Amino acid sequence: MRQATRLLTVATAATAVLVGSSPAAAAPAPRVVELKPRVVELEPRIVDITPKKEKNTYTVDADVLFAFGSAKLTPDAKVVLDDVAGKLDADGARTAAVTGHTDSVGATAYNQRLSTKRARAVRAYLAGKTDGIGYSARGHGEKDPVAANEKAGKDNPAGRKKNRRVTISYAKR
């Protein structure tokens, strides 16, 4: 019995060494952490998905049509472009030129390729939704901005947003 007690004491001491406490140490008391409420201000993000029409041209924000750096149409894009396709048919469009535009962030060559891919994606979608309209597609990259990408040497996010767009200009029958 004495040897069993001694083995138990040795095993307890070994366990205490492995765990990092003395055999007589009690479990630490639970620690209570008080949580403080935190208010985070969020800017409202209102996105106008309505295509803007001026004469025979529809302009759609690229932010509505594509994710950042992507030429893949978003689900919102399909809703907007279905609307544009219906309007092109109703207006009696014979031909339509789809032009992609980017802001000036990134390399010029990258922006040119991206704007071309985006224009082609919109052209392909519209061509699949309409009959008898001949489409062309081209990218202008960061050329032809409609707003300043910078103001007083500083970034102008509002201007850059306006420059990221796709235009669909059409000629009637």
C-alpha positions, -999 to 999 in steps of 0.1 A, spaced: 0 0 0 28 23 9 44 17 -25 11 24 -43 8 57 -24 44 66 -34 37 58 -71 6 79 -70 26 108 -55 53 104 -82 27 103 -110 9 134 -96 43 153 -94 51 142 -130 17 154 -143 22 187 -125 56 192 -142 41 184 -176 12 208 -170 34 234 -155 21 238 -120 28 224 -86 8 194 -73 -8 215 -46 -17 244 -70 -54 250 -74 -71 257 -107 -69 294 -116 -101 314 -109 -122 322 -140 -114 357 -154 -143 380 -161 -139 404 -190 -163 432 -193 -174 439 -229 -180 475 -238 -204 484 -265 -189 498 -297 -207 518 -323 -193 517 -358 -205 543 -383 -213 528 -417 -216 549 -448 -248 542 -466 -241 526 -500 -268 536 -524 -262 522 -559 -284 535 -588 -287 506 -612 -308 526 -636 -291 531 -670 -288 567 -678 -301 577 -713 -289 606 -733 -301 607 -769 -293 573 -784 -269 562 -757 -273 543 -725 -246 545 -698 -244 520 -670 -219 522 -641 -193 495 -644 -196 490 -606 -231 477 -611 -221 454 -640 -188 439 -627 -169 432 -595 -136 450 -590 -110 440 -617 -135 415 -633 -152 412 -667 -177 387 -654 -213 401 -653 -229 402 -618 -265 391 -612 -274 428 -609 -259 434 -643 -282 409 -659 -313 427 -645 -300 461 -658 -290 447 -692 -323 429 -696 -339 464 -692 -315 479 -718 -321 451 -742 -359 457 -740 -354 494 -745 -331 488 -775 -358 466 -791 -385 492 -783 -365 521 -797 -360 502 -830 -322 499 -827 -305 486 -858 -269 487 -846 -253 492 -812 -217 500 -802 -207 489 -767 -178 508 -752 -160 500 -719 -143 526 -698 -121 524 -667 -107 549 -642 -69 557 -641 -60 533 -613 -36 506 -625 -15 502 -656 -28 517 -688 -24 484 -707 -43 465 -680 -71 491 -680 -73 488 -718 -76 450 -717 -102 451 -689 -124 477 -707 -123 456 -739 -132 424 -720 -161 442 -703 -174 457 -735 -173 422 -751 -192 407 -721 -220 433 -724 -221 428 -762 -224 391 -758 -252 394 -732 -272 419 -752 -268 400 -785 -283 369 -767 -313 390 -756 -322 408 -788 -328 399 -824 -317 419 -855 -293 443 -838 -257 443 -850 -233 449 -821 -197 460 -819 -175 462 -788 -144 482 -779 -125 493 -749 -113 528 -743 -95 520 -710 -88 552 -691 -91 575 -721 -121 597 -724 -128 603 -687 -161 622 -679 -148 634 -645 -114 641 -629 -96 611 -614 -77 635 -592 -85 669 -577 -56 692 -566 -32 662 -568 -53 640 -546 -74 610 -554 -110 617 -564 -131 586 -557 -163 602 -569 -147 611 -602 -131 577 -607 -165 561 -601 -181 581 -629 -153 570 -652 -159 533 -647 -187 528 -671 -201 510 -702 -219 529 -728 -243 514 -754 -249 538 -783 -273 528 -810 -286 538 -844 -323 533 -852 -337 515 -882 
